[in-house]
Structure formats: structure tokens, C-alpha cells
Amino acid sequence: MKPSKWIAAAIGVLALGALAWGIRRGSTGRTAARAAATAEAARPTSVVAATVARRDVPVYLDGLGWAQAWMTVTVRPEVDGRLDAVFFREGQAVRRGQVLAQIDPRPFDAALHQAEGALVRDRALLTNARINVDRDRTLVERKLIAQQQLDTDVSIAGQYEGAVQIDQANIETARINLDFARPTSPVDGVTGVRLVDPGNIVHASDPGGIVMVTQLDPIAVIFVVPQDELPRIAPEMARGKLRVEATSRDGATLLGTGTLETIDNQINQSTSTLRLKALFANPRHLLWPNQFVKARLFLATRRGALVAPSSAIQLGPDGPFAYVIGADGRVAIRPVEVEPPRGDLAIVVRGLAEGERVVVDGQGQLRAGTLVVARAPVPPAEGGTPAR
């Protein structure tokens, strides 16, 4: 055999050997992959699970809002004169009836004295006129004077009676003006920035005022909710006062607890929202006018509702479902019907039973039949978010 044929035969033998080795190695790799897949399938997946249970669930509505002073009053001068003094500091807490300023009282004192003097004069004239009337009646009976004289004196006495009443009214007016010369706070509240300084001439017609007093305790919170919530709110409000909680914008700090006072008489068509107004006791002044807050309206308590964590409810192409852990440790996909999840809990209508365990974290790596090992969720902080 020629050398070239020997070389070709050797190459052929080597090629056949390599092919056989490759087939054997591929078979071994597939076997190893199948074995690895089987081992992977047998290895349980770690998830977080919770138990479906019955409990009393408080139902809330959340809304964004702002604090509003219960009353805001601008203290204005009610008489004209020079502002002699102010008796408050800016930002000072004041009580209703507390004197805040002094307008020069001397013109009003003089008017009071003048009215009191006129009253003394007219009372004396009235007394004399009545004496004349009594005397005239006796003389008319004796036919010593004409009836006309009696009628004239009765008329004069009546004029003096009117003058006395006018004098009394002038005295009351002068005393009122003296009171107006000492402007007082009409409400319990906090003073703002002083709007006029002592020494200025002030008028009752001035567009400004002396100071603005804002009532902070109690205080109101205005918040908005979707208009579709009105059918839930109105019946509950008709049964009695509803509790409202106000928290900071991040929801971390409770600022106060109050009651719902009123529902606005119209819906905002541009935003399809409804305004609600609540009243809060605010002794520590944690709520401040125009402060943005989160408001939570307590509507009712669902007694013995079947609940599951909201995170257990998944949305698939065929609707909501949950991964339910069976007795063998494998998960099954269960279609469920729930009320709209709001907050941390969802109220289950159908699809789950009390005592069943559902996956609340780790669903992304699950399929029907996946073996799982479940651990309990971290307990929520005290006062966790209830269902809405």
C-alpha cells in the first residue's frame, strides 16, 4: 500500500474515534444537565408566606389635604383716632376679649361727658314740664285756664321725654366708642405680624387692620377624596361622627385625631374630587394653617372579614390569583376574587379559605408545583396600615 493511502486510512480512523468520543461526551453532558435540572427541581425555593385569617378590619379612606385655621380674624379699628399703643407681641397667644391696642380715648371721653351733661339738663326740664302738666290739669278742672294751655304743656313734656331718651342713646354711643378705642381679640388664637405701628392715625374705613388673629385650637383640615367614594361616606356620616387622623406628608408622624364635620356641597368637576372638612383639637399646635398633611378617614369596621396580605394577590392574564402552599410544600395557582386591595390587607371574597397559607414574597421564581420552604413575614410595626 502506498504511503498516501496509509495516511488517509489513519486520518479516517482518527476521525471516527473523535466522532465517537464527541457523541459519548454529549450524551454524558445531557445526562449531567438532566441530573442537575432534577436536583434543582428537588431543591425547595425560599419564600415568605402568611396565613389567610378572619379578623376585624378597619376600613379607611386616604386623602391629601391641608390644615386651615378654624377662624381667622383681622382686628380693625372701629373708630378714628391716633393709635397710642399696642399690647401684644407678634406671634403671641391671646385670649378672647384680651385688649390688643389703645386708640386715643380723649375725644370719646369728652363726648361721653357731654352726653351725660345733656341728660342731666333734659331730665330737669322734663321734671319741670311734668309739674306744669299736673298743675294745668287742676286749673283746667277749675276752669281757670284754657284746655289749650294744658295740651301745650303736655306736648312740651313729651319733647323732653324724647330728649332724655336721645341723651341716653348718646351716652351709650360714647361708651361704645370708648370700648372701640381699646380693640380686643374676638377669638382665642395667635397674633400675626403687626400691620400698623403706634403713632399712626387709624380709621374705621382703613382697608388693612391692626393685626390678624388666627385660631389654631381647634383647627380644621380640608382634604379631598375621589367623588366615587361619596356613596360610602354619606351613609356612615349619617350614623354619627367619623374619626379622621392627620399625619405628616411622609405618613410617619401622627399630628392629630379629629372628627369629620362636613362634606362640601359640590364636586369639583375638573378633578372629579370631593372636599371634606374635619375638626381637630390642636393644643400642641402640631397642625399649622396651610400645612400639607395626609388625612385618613375611618369609615367602619368589617367584622370577621376573611383577609390576606395585599402582596399575596397577583394579577395574571385571567385575573387576580394567589400562590397557595399545599400540605406537600408545593404551590398551586389559585384564582381569587378580592375587594380592591387598599393598604396592607385585602378582603377576600372567594378563592381562599381560612387557615390556608399564601406566598407574599418571592412569587417571581414560582410556577405551579414548585417546592417551597416558607418563612414567616416580619411583623408590621404597631399601628400598621389597615385595609381601606
Phi, psi and omega in degrees: 000139182289154181301325182294325179291322176301319181294317180296319180295320180296320179296319180297317179298317179297320179296317178297320179296318180296321180296316179296321179295319179295318179297317180295321180291321178296320178297319179295320179296317179296322178297319179294321179295318178297321180294321179294320179296319179296318179295321179296320179294327180283342182280125182289148178266134181278128179222169174254132184233156176221162183258134174290130187216167173256138180199163174281125186245117173288135182255123183240158165239132179255145178207159176263144181201195181211153178279147181220133179303137180296322174217138175231120186233130172268118179280113183247153172290136179256358174224161178271145177161181179274133177282108184279321186200157170239145187242032179219159171256149178297129183085009182277142173283129181234158180255157177299132181090353180290133180289128183254335184203170178226121172264144183313114186272354189299317178299327182282328173298316181296318179296324178295315180296321179296317180293323178294321177294318178297325179295317179299314180299311185289330175294320178296317178295321179295319180298316179295321180295322179293322177298318179297321180296316180297319179295319182296325180297319179294318182291325178293321179298326179273000180060038178266338175226164181282156177298330181299323179296319177297317181297321180295317181291325176297319179296318179296319178297320178297322178297320179291327175297317177297320179297321179297317179296322177295318178298319178297320178295322178295324177295314178300318179297317180296320178292322177298317180296326175295321176294318180296335179288353176236079182301137181240164177282127180280349182218163167284129182184202182234133179284151176260210179286136178295132186263346179212145183261154176302147182102341179279150173276125181247154182227151177295337181269003180299137180289334179271219179193192178269315180197157175256130179249127183246126178276119183256344181220106005283172179224156181255154171234124176259127178219161186241146175225160177300146182297335180293346180276352182303317179297340177274327186280312188301314180296321180292323179292328179294336180279341181158182181295138178253138181280141178230134175249140177244129179235167176295169185300328178274359178076006186272335186240125175281122183263337180173163176234130182222198181230148177287126183260320186203155171253133181302151186275008176204157180261140176285109185291330182289332181244353182056042180236163182236134179268138177237149180234128180239152180250131183234135164290137188220055185294331181265003178057039175285337174259137185227143182307135180072012176282129178283136183219167167258132180247140179234117182262120178277119183265307185195179175238122176277112184279129175061036180283144175277119188231154173219155177301141181300328182290347178281342184271118179252156180247117180246181181298334180259010178115189182293146176208170177219151173272116181256131182271122180278179180294334180274005179084006179255150185266149174233146178273122185238116174296139182226162171233125182227158168289155184310119181298127177222123184084208186271346184237144173243136178273122185273128177271312177201162178111336180232156180239154179299135179095345178288149178258136180235152179278128180248350178206136181101016182292338184297338181253018184252152170219166179303129180091356180295134176281131183232157168240125190256142172236155184284148177288160176290129181301141178291157177296157179303132181080030179299168186291121176278174177291151178254000000 
